[in-house]
Each structure stands twice: as C-alpha cells, then as structure tokens.
Amino acid sequence: QVQLVESGGGLVQSGGSLRLSCAASGTVLRFFNMGWYRQVPGKERDLVASITSSGIANYVDSVKGRFTISRDNAKDTLYLQMNSLKPEDTAVYYCNRPPFGSRFPWGQGTQVTVSS
C-alpha cells in the first residue's frame, strides 16, 4: 500500500516561511505528477500547487508568487516552500496526485498555523 508522509509544518508569524516535505512508501513519486492540497475546518480540501513529473509547476492565484513547489528526484521528495505567509494560509497541508486521475490514499497532513 502507498503511504504518503507530510512534514515541516509548524507555527509561524505572518510574513514568515516554512518548507514542507512529502515522502512516500510503496511507490516512487518521481514517476507522477504531484500536488499540495490544504484544508481548513468546515471547508473542502483544495489543490494549491502542482508539479509535473518533468518539473512544470502551477499555482492557484492566492499563493502565486509566495509558494514554490519543487521536487528532488534523487531523494524522491516533494517540497512546498512557503514564503510571506498569511493567516489565511493556516490549514492542514497534504500531498497527493492532482485531480483528473487516481490519487493515492491521503496521509495525515501537516499543520501550518500562521499567527497575525
């Protein structure tokens, strides 16, 4: 079974930065398009950034210019560099494949809390 493990979340003040990491067991992530999702209580889980297996990235407008999705194929690890964080970015962040096809089982996510 595929298991996704997110890490790197924490508590940060507005304007601060965090770097999230995503690793997996049971599969090889570098073979897949991947993305980062976030979810707040009472809201849907939404894709905020994606990256193809060849490294082409896309972002929702609310994070464009502040977040950078990347991957290290040698380490088979997915990253999300988050700069200029805002309280609105507070959420649980998950990695998974983008929509349009099948996704892996969801991991536990990593909590990002941005204080005002």
C-alpha positions as CSV (number, residue, x, y, z in Angstrom):
1,Q,0.0,0.0,0.0
2,V,1.1,3.5,-0.7
3,Q,1.7,5.7,2.3
4,L,2.2,9.5,2.0
5,V,4.0,11.3,4.8
6,E,4.0,15.1,5.1
7,S,6.3,17.0,7.4
8,G,7.6,20.5,8.0
9,G,4.6,22.3,9.3
10,G,4.5,24.4,12.4
11,L,3.6,27.8,13.9
12,V,4.9,30.9,12.2
13,Q,4.2,34.6,12.3
14,S,2.8,36.5,9.4
15,G,5.5,37.1,6.9
16,G,7.4,34.1,7.9
17,S,8.4,31.0,5.9
18,L,8.1,27.2,6.1
19,R,9.2,24.4,3.9
20,L,7.0,21.3,3.7
21,S,8.2,17.9,2.6
22,C,6.4,14.9,1.2
23,A,7.7,11.4,1.0
24,A,6.2,8.1,0.2
25,S,6.5,4.4,0.8
26,G,5.1,1.8,-1.6
27,T,5.6,3.9,-4.7
28,V,8.1,6.1,-6.5
29,L,6.9,9.7,-6.5
30,R,9.1,10.9,-9.3
31,F,7.0,8.9,-11.8
32,F,3.9,11.0,-11.1
33,N,2.5,14.5,-11.3
34,M,2.1,15.7,-7.7
35,G,0.5,18.5,-5.8
36,W,-0.1,20.1,-2.5
37,Y,-3.6,20.5,-1.0
38,R,-4.8,22.3,2.0
39,Q,-7.9,22.1,4.2
40,V,-9.3,24.2,7.0
41,P,-12.1,23.0,9.3
42,G,-15.5,23.1,7.6
43,K,-14.0,23.7,4.2
44,E,-13.2,21.5,1.2
45,R,-9.7,20.2,0.6
46,D,-8.3,22.3,-2.3
47,L,-5.3,21.9,-4.6
48,V,-3.0,24.9,-4.2
49,A,0.1,23.8,-6.2
50,S,1.0,21.1,-8.6
51,I,4.1,19.9,-10.5
52,T,4.5,17.5,-13.3
53,S,7.0,14.7,-13.4
54,S,9.2,16.9,-15.6
55,G,9.1,19.8,-13.2
56,I,6.4,22.1,-14.6
57,A,4.6,23.9,-11.8
58,N,1.2,25.6,-11.5
59,Y,-0.4,27.5,-8.6
60,V,-3.7,28.9,-7.6
61,D,-3.8,32.7,-7.6
62,S,-3.9,33.1,-3.9
63,V,-0.4,31.5,-3.4
64,K,1.2,32.5,-6.7
65,G,4.4,34.4,-6.1
66,R,4.6,33.3,-2.5
67,F,4.7,29.5,-2.7
68,T,7.1,27.3,-4.7
69,I,6.5,23.7,-5.4
70,S,9.5,21.6,-6.3
71,R,10.8,18.1,-6.3
72,D,14.1,16.3,-5.8
73,N,14.0,13.2,-7.9
74,A,17.3,11.9,-6.4
75,K,15.6,11.9,-3.0
76,D,12.2,11.2,-4.4
77,T,10.8,14.0,-2.3
78,L,8.2,16.7,-3.0
79,Y,8.6,20.2,-1.4
80,L,6.5,23.3,-0.8
81,Q,8.4,26.4,0.0
82,M,6.0,28.9,1.6
83,N,7.2,32.5,2.0
84,S,5.3,35.6,3.1
85,L,2.9,33.5,5.0
86,K,-0.5,35.0,5.9
87,P,-3.1,33.9,8.5
88,E,-5.3,32.8,5.6
89,D,-2.7,30.1,4.8
90,T,-3.4,28.4,8.1
91,A,-4.5,24.8,7.2
92,V,-3.6,21.2,7.2
93,Y,-1.4,20.6,4.1
94,Y,-1.4,17.3,2.2
95,C,0.4,16.0,-0.7
96,N,-1.1,13.8,-3.4
97,R,-1.6,13.5,-7.1
98,P,-3.6,16.2,-8.8
99,P,-7.1,15.6,-10.0
100,F,-8.1,14.1,-13.3
101,G,-6.9,10.6,-12.4
102,S,-6.5,8.3,-9.5
103,R,-5.0,9.5,-6.2
104,F,-3.1,7.8,-3.5
105,P,-4.6,7.3,-0.1
106,W,-4.4,10.6,1.9
107,G,-1.7,10.9,4.5
108,Q,-2.1,12.6,7.9
109,G,-1.1,16.0,6.6
110,T,1.0,18.6,8.4
111,Q,-0.5,21.5,10.3
112,V,0.6,25.0,9.3
113,T,-0.5,27.8,11.6
114,V,0.2,31.5,10.8
115,S,-0.4,34.0,13.5
116,S,-1.4,37.5,12.8
